[in-house]
Amino acid sequence: MRSCGIDILDKIDFSELQKEVLEVISIMLGKREILADDLLIIENALALWVATLIKNPTLINRFYSFTRDVSRVPSHLLSSTVSNATDFIAHGLHTFKNTKIRDEFASSILCISQKVKPSEGRKPVLYFL
């Protein structure tokens, strides 16, 4: 008998999950001010993203081609400059809004670079450099 947790994992569309997590983080990075709740959202979303990539390493290739769906962005956040994967990493690592966010992004990138080994395509460490 399979465990309930495995059954749940088998039903998750990890590609769609990654897309949603990246969108949420992008929206948070585009905010003018990062509140304590926003920081928690970013921290937890990054942890979920890393876990998703470790479980499904081939998803890193979808990350490389990530672009935001601006039709889903609230109008007051349309000025956000996070529009693709490169912007996502740059804003996360260089945000002026919060040093904790920079630290979380750096830790996440380090973890992804060390643990995610796609069977084909570009290695994460080469992309992040």
C-alpha positions as semicolon CSV with decimal commas, in nm:
position;residue;x (nm);y (nm);z (nm)
1;M;0,000;0,000;0,000
2;R;0,137;0,340;-0,100
3;S;0,145;0,618;0,148
4;C;-0,101;0,903;0,123
5;G;0,183;1,153;0,077
6;I;0,315;0,975;-0,231
7;D;-0,035;0,967;-0,379
8;I;-0,065;1,342;-0,328
9;L;0,276;1,408;-0,486
10;D;0,177;1,200;-0,789
11;K;-0,121;1,430;-0,851
12;I;0,071;1,758;-0,841
13;D;0,152;1,934;-1,167
14;F;0,500;2,050;-1,066
15;S;0,546;2,255;-1,381
16;E;0,236;2,459;-1,301
17;L;0,338;2,481;-0,936
18;Q;0,677;2,624;-1,032
19;K;0,510;2,877;-1,261
20;E;0,278;2,994;-0,981
21;V;0,558;3,012;-0,723
22;L;0,778;3,218;-0,956
23;E;0,485;3,449;-1,029
24;V;0,416;3,506;-0,658
25;I;0,781;3,581;-0,583
26;S;0,801;3,815;-0,884
27;I;0,498;4,008;-0,762
28;M;0,650;4,040;-0,414
29;L;0,982;4,162;-0,558
30;G;0,797;4,425;-0,759
31;K;0,633;4,581;-0,456
32;R;0,756;4,923;-0,352
33;E;0,789;4,814;0,009
34;I;0,845;4,467;0,152
35;L;0,643;4,405;0,467
36;A;0,708;4,130;0,723
37;D;0,431;3,916;0,571
38;D;0,579;3,965;0,224
39;L;0,916;3,844;0,351
40;L;0,757;3,528;0,489
41;I;0,581;3,466;0,159
42;I;0,907;3,504;-0,031
43;E;1,100;3,280;0,210
44;N;0,842;3,002;0,195
45;A;0,791;3,032;-0,180
46;L;1,167;3,005;-0,237
47;A;1,181;2,694;-0,017
48;L;0,893;2,541;-0,213
49;W;1,060;2,626;-0,544
50;V;1,391;2,467;-0,436
51;A;1,209;2,153;-0,316
52;T;1,017;2,138;-0,644
53;L;1,339;2,154;-0,846
54;I;1,508;1,891;-0,631
55;K;1,209;1,659;-0,681
56;N;1,191;1,736;-1,056
57;P;1,532;1,854;-1,182
58;T;1,418;1,884;-1,544
59;L;1,197;2,177;-1,441
60;I;1,509;2,394;-1,427
61;N;1,488;2,412;-1,807
62;R;1,140;2,563;-1,779
63;F;1,274;2,815;-1,530
64;Y;1,534;2,932;-1,783
65;S;1,250;3,028;-2,019
66;F;1,024;3,176;-1,749
67;T;0,839;3,491;-1,851
68;R;0,569;3,660;-1,649
69;D;0,209;3,652;-1,754
70;V;0,138;4,025;-1,722
71;S;-0,234;3,969;-1,775
72;R;-0,241;3,818;-1,424
73;V;-0,048;4,099;-1,254
74;P;-0,248;4,347;-1,047
75;S;-0,250;4,684;-1,223
76;H;-0,070;4,862;-0,937
77;L;0,221;4,617;-0,980
78;L;0,260;4,641;-1,357
79;S;0,561;4,867;-1,320
80;S;0,754;4,576;-1,171
81;T;1,067;4,508;-1,372
82;V;1,072;4,132;-1,306
83;S;0,970;4,001;-1,645
84;N;1,178;3,686;-1,697
85;A;1,416;3,440;-1,529
86;T;1,718;3,669;-1,556
87;D;1,529;3,959;-1,397
88;F;1,397;3,724;-1,130
89;I;1,747;3,623;-1,018
90;A;1,891;3,974;-1,052
91;H;1,615;4,134;-0,847
92;G;1,629;3,866;-0,584
93;L;2,004;3,896;-0,540
94;H;2,027;4,273;-0,570
95;T;1,707;4,402;-0,415
96;F;1,760;4,712;-0,210
97;K;1,446;4,644;-0,010
98;N;1,565;4,377;0,230
99;T;1,895;4,203;0,307
100;K;1,708;3,893;0,425
101;I;1,563;3,851;0,075
102;R;1,909;3,872;-0,078
103;D;2,035;3,610;0,169
104;E;1,740;3,379;0,096
105;F;1,794;3,409;-0,279
106;A;2,167;3,342;-0,243
107;S;2,099;3,034;-0,027
108;S;1,836;2,909;-0,271
109;I;2,063;2,954;-0,571
110;L;2,348;2,777;-0,391
111;C;2,120;2,485;-0,302
112;I;1,984;2,461;-0,657
113;S;2,335;2,478;-0,802
114;Q;2,454;2,196;-0,576
115;K;2,155;1,963;-0,578
116;V;1,974;2,006;-0,910
117;K;2,137;1,801;-1,183
118;P;1,920;1,801;-1,496
119;S;1,968;1,500;-1,721
120;E;2,004;1,734;-2,018
121;G;2,035;2,104;-2,080
122;R;2,229;2,373;-1,901
123;K;2,353;2,321;-1,546
124;P;2,201;2,569;-1,299
125;V;2,539;2,691;-1,174
126;L;2,631;2,802;-1,528
127;Y;2,301;2,987;-1,569
128;F;2,329;3,166;-1,235
129;L;2,685;3,280;-1,301
